[in-house]
Amino acid sequence: MNRLDRRPPPNGAAEVDYLDGEYRVKKPGAFVLCAATGAQIPLERLTYWNVDRQEAYASPDAKLLRLKQLGALK
């Protein structure tokens, strides 16, 4: 969006394809949900995700929590 575009920013959850080192927005939105905590992660702050599981995480701690939830860590 450029500075002359007067449309309001999209609301709600975005649909995202998580790729290696980047992501692609399939459906615009303001945030994605953390797979471990359910927290809303603004797209501009999205840093952590799993390509294989196609999941986003709010933080490194959330990623560890998700691995524990899945039984991959004890």
N, C-alpha and C positions, 0 to 999 in steps of 0.2 A: 504494500500500500504506500502510495506517495503522499506528500504533504497536501496535495490538492484534492485528494480523494476524500469525499465527505461521508462515505458510508460508515456506519458504526462498526466497531470491531466485532467479530463473531462471538457469540455467547455459547456456552455449553461445551461439551466434550468434543475434542477433535478425534478423528480417526487417522492413525499414523501407521506407516510401514517403517519398521525399525531396520536399518541397514548397517553395514560395517562403517562406523565413523560418522554416519549421518542418518537423517530420517527424512521421509517423504510424507507430506500431509496429503491424505486422500480426501478428507472432509474437514474444512476449516472449523476451528473452534478455539476457545480461549485456553484450554488445558487438556491434559490427559490424566488418568487416574493411576496412582501408584498401585502396583499389583500386590504389594505386601500390606500396605496400611490403608489404602483407599483414599489417601490424601490427594487433593488436586495439585497438579504440577503445571504451572504456567508454561506454555511452549517455549517462551524465551529463556526459561530456567531449566529446561529439560537437558540433563547431562548423562544420566545413567539409564541403560536399557539392556535387554537381552535379545539378541537377534534371533536365536533359535526358538525362544519361547514367545517372542513378539510381546514383551512386557516392558513397562517403564517402572523406574524406581525413584523415589524422592531423594534418596541418599545412599551412600555405601552401606550404612547400617540397615537400611530398608532392604537392600539386596541380600545381605546376610540373613535377615529375618525371613525373607522369602525362601531362601535355600533351606532354612530350618523347617519352614512350613511344608515344603515339598519332601522333606526327609533326606535331603542331600547332605546335610550337616547335622551333627549332634551337639 
